[in-house]
Structure formats: structure tokens, C-alpha cells
């Protein structure tokens, strides 16, 4: 599915990471969702850089929120604009200042219980929903 934020999404297998979902932003940045972590990369080439050049952020998903693999979906059950629902029920919410992980839809909608935030480069101070 594509929209104003996500240009393309795909399910693939990456060496050393196993099956993942990749979400390509229109800006060229890429979000990788695995069973145990979420990574934000400058571009597709950065995914395979052994030195981590181009890695903008990387966070582990807490065990209770880790998304199980579903063959037809991968780790992402739905995606619409800035909302990315994981198969565990957790939500990635793409905010003006970065990508936040929330335990569920309600928490994401109310900006409560954010587990972590992968900040975007050059995000203006105060741009976030908590700002």
C-alpha cells in the first residue's frame, strides 16, 4: 500500500535479520520492522552497510510487543499514512519528529505510553506531539 508518507512496502528476508517488512518513505528513508526491532535508515543501501553508515536509529521492540510473523503480512498487519499496526497489536506512529512505538491503537491515538522514539534528522525542536 502507498500513501503520502509511505511510497512502497514489501516483505523480504535480510541476511542476519530474517524476515522483515520494509517501508520506503517518499523522502528515500526506509523503516525496517523485524520480529525484535525497528530500524530507520537513510536509504536502501544503508540496510546492507556492515559499518552502519546511514543508520538513523534502531530500537529493540519490548518482548510483550514483538510482532509474530504472519506469512501474508509479515510483521505489519495494516499501514495507512502515519499509522503502522503490527501483528502483535502494537503500533508504530509516524510523527513529525520521528517514529514512536506504542502498545496499542488507543495509546497511539492519545500519545500515551510511548515506548521509544526514533527521531528524524533535523526535526525541529518541539515538532513532536509532546512538543
C-alpha positions as CSV (number, residue, x, y, z in Angstrom):
1,X,0.0,0.0,0.0
2,X,1.2,3.5,-0.7
3,X,0.1,6.9,0.6
4,X,1.5,10.4,1.3
5,X,4.2,9.1,3.7
6,X,5.0,5.5,2.6
7,X,5.8,5.2,-1.1
8,X,6.2,1.4,-1.1
9,X,6.2,-1.5,1.3
10,X,7.5,-5.0,0.9
11,X,8.1,-8.3,2.8
12,X,11.6,-9.8,2.3
13,X,14.4,-11.6,4.1
14,X,17.6,-9.8,5.0
15,X,20.8,-11.7,5.8
16,X,21.3,-11.8,9.6
17,X,17.9,-10.3,10.3
18,X,15.5,-12.9,8.9
19,X,12.1,-12.0,7.5
20,X,11.3,-8.2,7.7
21,X,8.9,-5.6,6.4
22,X,10.4,-2.6,4.6
23,X,8.5,0.6,4.4
24,X,10.0,3.2,2.0
25,X,9.3,6.8,2.7
26,X,8.8,9.2,-0.2
27,X,11.9,11.0,1.1
28,X,14.1,7.9,0.4
29,X,14.4,6.8,4.0
30,X,13.5,3.2,4.9
31,X,11.9,1.7,8.0
32,X,12.7,-2.0,8.7
33,X,10.4,-3.9,11.0
34,X,11.7,-7.3,12.3
35,X,10.4,-9.6,15.0
36,X,12.6,-7.9,17.6
37,X,13.5,-4.4,16.4
38,X,12.7,-1.4,14.2
39,X,15.4,0.4,12.3
40,X,15.3,3.7,10.4
41,X,17.8,4.1,7.6
42,X,18.8,6.9,5.3
43,X,18.1,4.8,2.2
44,X,18.0,1.2,0.9
45,X,21.8,0.9,0.5
46,X,22.2,1.7,4.3
47,X,20.4,-1.6,5.1
48,X,23.4,-3.6,3.9
49,X,26.2,-1.4,5.2
50,X,28.2,-3.5,7.7
51,X,29.5,-0.4,9.4
52,X,26.1,1.1,10.0
53,X,26.6,4.2,7.9
54,X,23.2,5.6,7.1
55,X,21.6,4.1,10.2
56,X,19.5,6.9,11.6
57,X,18.0,4.9,14.5
58,X,17.5,1.4,15.8
59,X,15.4,0.3,18.8
60,X,14.5,-3.1,20.2
61,X,10.8,-3.9,20.5
62,X,10.0,-4.9,24.1
63,X,9.2,-8.7,24.3
64,X,5.5,-8.3,25.0
65,X,5.1,-6.1,21.9
66,X,7.2,-8.2,19.5
67,X,5.2,-9.0,16.4
68,X,4.8,-12.6,15.3
69,X,5.4,-13.5,11.6
70,X,2.3,-13.9,9.5
71,X,3.1,-15.2,6.0
72,X,0.8,-13.0,4.1
73,X,1.5,-9.9,6.1
74,X,4.9,-10.2,7.7
75,X,5.1,-8.2,10.9
76,X,2.8,-5.4,9.7
77,X,-1.0,-6.1,9.8
78,X,-2.0,-2.7,8.4
79,X,-0.5,0.6,7.3
80,X,-2.2,3.9,6.5
81,X,-0.3,7.1,6.3
82,X,1.5,7.5,9.6
83,X,-0.2,4.5,11.3
84,X,1.6,1.2,11.1
85,X,-0.2,-1.6,13.0
86,X,2.0,-4.6,14.0
87,X,0.7,-8.1,14.2
88,X,1.2,-8.1,18.0
89,X,-1.3,-5.2,18.3
90,X,1.5,-2.7,18.9
91,X,1.6,0.4,16.7
92,X,4.3,2.4,15.1
93,X,3.1,6.0,14.7
94,X,5.0,8.3,12.3
95,X,5.0,11.7,14.0
96,X,6.6,15.0,12.8
97,X,9.6,14.4,15.0
98,X,10.1,10.6,14.5
99,X,8.6,7.2,14.7
100,X,7.1,6.2,18.1
101,X,6.3,2.7,19.3
102,X,3.0,2.4,21.3
103,X,1.4,-0.7,22.9
104,X,-1.9,-0.4,21.0
105,X,-4.1,1.8,18.9
106,X,-5.7,3.7,21.7
107,X,-2.3,4.6,23.2
108,X,-1.0,5.8,19.8
109,X,-4.1,8.0,19.2
110,X,-3.8,9.6,22.6
111,X,0.1,9.7,22.5
112,X,0.3,7.8,25.8
113,X,2.8,5.1,26.8
114,X,5.3,5.7,24.0
115,X,7.9,3.0,24.4
116,X,10.6,4.9,22.4
117,X,11.0,7.4,19.6
118,X,13.3,7.0,16.6
119,X,13.9,10.7,15.9
120,X,14.1,12.1,12.4
121,X,17.3,14.0,11.4
122,X,16.8,17.8,11.5
123,X,13.4,17.5,13.2
124,X,12.6,21.0,14.6
125,X,12.6,21.2,18.4
126,X,9.1,21.0,19.6
127,X,7.8,19.4,16.4
128,X,6.6,16.3,18.2
129,X,3.2,15.6,19.6
130,X,4.6,16.1,23.1
131,X,6.4,19.3,22.0
